[in-house]
Amino acid sequence: MEEKVVTSLPSGDTASGSGESTASPPIVISAAVPYTEEEKKLLTEQLRRHQRQQSQGDDDSSWNETTLPFISSMVEKVLQLAAQNRESDSTKDSGSGDENKPQEKANATDDVAGADAVSKVDTFVEDNDYVLEQLRLQPWPFFTLPRLCEILADPYKYNSIGDKLRGEKLQSAIRRCVLVSAPLNCDVRNNSS
């Protein structure tokens, strides 16, 4: 099982001299994803903001200059993790189940199955690229950002079986968070004339 890093103090303790009581549960970020310290800090801040249920978002300049690049970087890392696990799933799946088939039937479908596996991996990678492209077009913080941050903090929490990450399920969860709020027109604020 992967290690997890607790990035906040338990309930009732105060955070590093700020005098602020942390009444919410500790924020846990999975150590299995290679986040930088800046990314971990931003993710922790986003999760804390959600825990306090502040409805105020970042202003547009802060969103575009700092938050969005870090969120994009973290999503890219988690999608790469999903792709690696998707590829290992497809290579393991391609060999399973053939032992029950008659030999001549297995030989007849080997070429088709191999082509399908390659096309599925290519489609998976293309979907990852599309999700990242749509995320980078977000002009302001979107309403599914808190859920996306929860997924980024611990991609294994709801998207694994035992210690095994389910790449397709993880990609689907991220895709839903990003695409449900993808802008139809990024210049909505400028086209109000």
N, C-alpha and C positions, 0 to 999 in steps of 0.2 A: 504494500500500500504506500502511496506517496506521502511525503511529509507535508505538513501544513504549518504556516507561519501565522501566529496570532499577532495582529498588528495594533491591537488596542487593549486597554486594561480591562480586567473583569469588572462587573457591576459594582458600583460603590467606590471604586478607587478614582483618584483624580489623575488627569493626564499631565505629565511633566510640568508642574508648577503653574498651570493655567488656572487652577481652581475650579475647572469645569468638571462636573460629575458625569461619568459615563454610565447612565442608567440602562443603556441598551446592551445586548449581548456582544461579546467580543467579535471583531471582524477577523475572519480567517481567510487567508489567501493561500491557495495551493502552491507549494514549492515545486511542483512538477512542471510548471510553465516558466520559461526563462525570462521573467520580467526584470527590467532594470529597477533600481531603487526609485527613480523618478516616477516610473509607471506604477509601482506599488503604492507610492505616496498619493498619486492622483486617484487611483482606484479606491484607496482607503477614504480619501476625502469625499469622493462621490458616494460611497456606501454610507458614510456617516451622515452626509446631507440627506440621503433618503431615509435613514433611520430617524432623524429628527423631523421628518416629514415637512421639510421646508418646500414651499411651492415656488419659491423664487429660483429662476435659472440664472446661469451666467450671462453676462452681457455678450453681445455678438463678437466683440473684439477678443475677449478672453476665450470664448468658445473656439474661434477660428485660429487663434495664435497658439494656444496651449492645450486646451482640453481635447479638441478633435484630433490633432496629430498623435497624442498619446493613446487615445481610445483606438484610433486606426491601427497603431502599432501593436497594441495588445490584441485586438481582434485578428490581425494578421498572424500573430504567433499562435493563437489558439486555433485558427483555421488550418495552419500548417500542422499542428498537432493532430487535428481531426483528419487531415489528408493522410498523414503517416499511418494513423490507425485504420483508416479506410483502406489504404493500400495493403496493409497486413491482413485485414479482414478478407479482402478479395482474393489474396494469394492463398490463404488458408481455406477459404470456401471453395476455390476452384478444384481442390483435390478431394474435398469431402463429398460423400454421397455417390461417388463413382463405383465404389466397391460393390454396391448392390445391383448395378446395371450389367446387362450382358456386355461382353467385351466388344462385339461388333457395333453395338449402339453407342458405346462410349467413344470409340474411334471416329464414328461418323459425326459426332457433335463436338469433338475437341477443337476443331478449327473455328467453329461458330462461337463456342463458349470462350475461347481465347480472345476473339475479336470483341465479343460483348464485354469482357472484363476490361480490356484496354479502353473501349469507348466509355464505359462507366467511370473509370478513373479520370479520363479526360473531361468528361462532363462534370465530375465532382470538382476538379481544379477550376474549370470555367465558372462554375457556380460560386466558388470561393472568390474568384477575381471580380465577379459581378457584385457580390455582396460588399466587398471592399470599395469598389467604385461608387456604389450607391451611398455607402457610409461617408465617404469623403465629400459627397455633394450636400451633406446635411448643413443647412445654413444656420441652424441654431439648435440648442439642446432639444431632443425629441422626447416624447412622453414615455417611451419604452427604455430610456437610458438606465433607470434604476435596475430593471430586470437584466439588461445587458451587462451591467457592472457585476451583478450577482453571478452571472454565468462566467464572466471573466475571472472573478475572484476564485471560483472553484469549479472548473469545467467538469470535474469528475463527479460532483455531488449528485446530479440527476441524470447524467449521461454515460453511466458505466454499469457494467455488470461485474461485481467483484472488483478486481483490480484492473479490469479491461475497459478502456475507454471505447465508447461506441461513436465512431467518427461521423456517421451519417446523422445520428440523432443530435450530436453536438452542432453540426453544421446547420441542421434544420432549426434548432433553437436560436442560434445567432441570426440566421436568415430572417426568421419571424420578427425578431426585435428590430432589425435594421429596415427591412422592406415594408413593414406595416406602416412606418412613418416616413418612408422615402418621399422627398418632395417631387411633385409633378413638374413644378417650374421653380428653379432656384432663384429667379429674379422677381418673386412675388412682391416683395417690399418695394422694388424699384419700378414696377410696371403699374402702379396704382393711378397713373394719369389718365 
